[in-house]
Amino acid sequence: FGKHLAGKEVDWSRVGKNSVPIAIIQDPQYGRCTCTVDLEAAEAQLFHRDMEMRSMEDHIARAMVDLAETLHWLNEQQREKLKADVFHEVVHNSMSNVRYEYLQQHGPRREKITLDHPIVPSYFFHLDADILLKEAEVQDPVHGVRVLAHNGWGMNADPLSNFAAPSSEVYLRRQ
């Protein structure tokens, strides 16, 4: 953000008048730590016309601190949504699976938890089960292509549709 602002002529008529909120822009490839924000929107919202600041460096430093605080707040909002929404669903669905698999009359009523029948089944399937992959290798295009996610929770879903698309939450919850 500092590089974006440095050496740039500030349009003071825009400062503080942006109606576009600063928001997290999801990386289309869903890479780790690759989301962005609209720097123009951040500049218009966070650059302050404060007469106490004597230099452009002071303005930039203040905008960078404000952006860091805004990003922290946005990340905290996402974290809270994840905790309240997804974690609840994960626990609820895991408990429902345990009840079905081991307790309910219409379920298989398994008697033992085994490697073949774990208490909670894996959501992922590795085509080369005898090869143990590290987390970084799972995301690698060469090794990761052999790891599949089950869409078993997508009730009556089209098996050819991308259930992990941005508009879908099947990957995180039963739908």
Secondary structure by P-SEA (a helix, b strand, c coil): ccccccccccccccccccccccccccccccccccccccaaaaaacccccccccccaaaaaaaaaaaaaaaaaaaaaaaaaaaaacaaaaaaaaaaaaaaaacccccccccccccccccccccccccccccccccccccccccccccbbbbccccccccccccccccccccccccc
